[in-house]
């Protein structure tokens, strides 16, 4: 059961999209999950960081993590699950391969590694 720990209606990247992932070139659907969201919202997130105050909810896709797992079961909100860096079966509860792909991803004018580093410096 997923428990919503807070209202996610104001999440900047909450406009979840369905995508037609090309599993050969993008096996973790990084293009579908991150490109449009980054194009629309990255500057907002970066501006908030540069201003020294985070005001909106964008952490899920700017700093994605492996799935949140408790006692062998994935937990977390729908947004958390959408943006989690999840490996393929049988390793769906970890995200090592997906994280490496995230850091190598560069498509449609979005370089996820460069954006991540820009947020960290």
C-alpha positions as CSV (number, residue, x, y, z in Angstrom):
1,X,0.0,0.0,0.0
2,X,1.3,3.4,-0.9
3,X,0.9,6.1,1.6
4,X,0.9,9.7,0.5
5,X,3.0,11.5,3.1
6,X,2.1,14.9,1.7
7,X,0.1,16.5,-1.0
8,X,1.9,16.1,-4.3
9,X,-0.3,18.4,-6.4
10,X,2.3,21.2,-6.3
11,X,5.2,19.0,-7.4
12,X,6.8,20.9,-10.3
13,X,7.4,17.8,-12.4
14,X,4.2,16.1,-11.2
15,X,2.6,16.2,-14.7
16,X,3.4,12.5,-15.2
17,X,3.5,11.5,-18.8
18,X,3.2,8.2,-20.5
19,X,6.0,7.5,-22.9
20,X,6.7,5.2,-25.7
21,X,10.1,4.2,-24.6
22,X,12.6,2.9,-27.1
23,X,13.9,0.1,-24.9
24,X,16.9,-0.6,-27.1
25,X,18.4,2.9,-26.9
26,X,16.8,3.9,-23.6
27,X,16.1,0.8,-21.5
28,X,15.3,2.8,-18.3
29,X,12.9,5.3,-20.0
30,X,15.1,8.2,-19.1
31,X,13.9,10.2,-22.0
32,X,10.2,9.7,-21.1
33,X,10.7,10.3,-17.4
34,X,13.2,13.2,-17.4
35,X,13.6,15.1,-20.7
36,X,10.4,17.1,-20.9
37,X,10.4,17.6,-17.1
38,X,13.9,19.0,-17.2
39,X,13.2,21.2,-20.1
40,X,10.2,22.7,-18.4
41,X,11.4,22.9,-14.8
42,X,15.2,22.7,-14.4
43,X,15.7,26.5,-14.5
44,X,13.1,26.8,-11.7
45,X,14.9,24.3,-9.6
46,X,18.3,25.8,-10.3
47,X,17.0,29.3,-9.5
48,X,15.7,28.1,-6.1
49,X,19.1,26.5,-5.3
50,X,21.0,29.6,-6.3
51,X,18.6,31.8,-4.2
52,X,19.3,29.6,-1.2
53,X,15.7,28.4,-0.7
54,X,13.9,25.5,-2.2
55,X,10.3,26.5,-2.6
56,X,8.8,23.8,-4.9
57,X,8.9,20.0,-5.1
58,X,11.4,18.8,-7.7
59,X,13.9,16.7,-5.8
60,X,12.5,13.4,-7.2
61,X,13.8,14.1,-10.7
62,X,16.7,16.4,-10.0
63,X,18.3,14.0,-7.5
64,X,16.7,10.6,-8.3
65,X,17.4,7.7,-6.0
66,X,17.1,3.9,-6.1
67,X,13.6,2.7,-5.0
68,X,12.7,3.1,-1.4
69,X,12.6,-0.5,-0.1
70,X,11.4,-1.6,3.3
71,X,11.5,-5.3,4.2
72,X,11.8,-6.2,0.6
73,X,8.9,-4.2,-0.6
74,X,9.0,-1.0,-2.6
75,X,7.4,1.9,-0.7
76,X,7.0,5.6,-1.4
77,X,4.6,8.0,-3.2
78,X,3.7,7.7,-6.9
79,X,6.1,10.4,-7.7
80,X,8.9,8.7,-5.8
81,X,8.2,5.5,-7.8
82,X,7.9,7.3,-11.1
83,X,11.4,8.9,-10.8
84,X,13.2,6.1,-8.9
85,X,16.3,4.8,-10.8
86,X,15.2,1.2,-10.9
87,X,17.2,-1.7,-12.5
88,X,15.5,-4.4,-14.5
89,X,14.4,-7.8,-13.1
90,X,15.6,-9.6,-11.1
91,X,17.1,-6.5,-9.5
92,X,14.1,-4.1,-9.5
93,X,14.7,-3.1,-5.9
94,X,18.1,-1.5,-6.6
95,X,19.3,1.1,-9.1
96,X,23.0,0.7,-9.9
97,X,22.6,0.2,-13.6
98,X,19.9,2.8,-14.0
99,X,22.1,5.3,-12.1
100,X,25.0,4.7,-14.5
101,X,22.6,5.2,-17.4
102,X,21.2,8.4,-15.9
103,X,24.8,9.8,-15.6
104,X,25.5,8.9,-19.3
105,X,22.2,10.2,-20.7
106,X,22.4,13.0,-23.2
107,X,19.5,13.5,-25.6
108,X,17.0,16.0,-26.8
109,X,19.1,18.8,-25.4
110,X,19.2,17.4,-21.9
111,X,22.4,16.1,-20.4
112,X,21.4,14.6,-17.0
113,X,24.9,14.4,-15.6
114,X,25.7,18.0,-16.5
115,X,22.4,19.1,-14.9
116,X,23.1,17.1,-11.8
117,X,26.6,18.6,-11.4
118,X,25.2,22.1,-12.1
119,X,22.8,21.7,-9.1
120,X,25.7,20.4,-6.9
121,X,28.2,23.3,-7.4
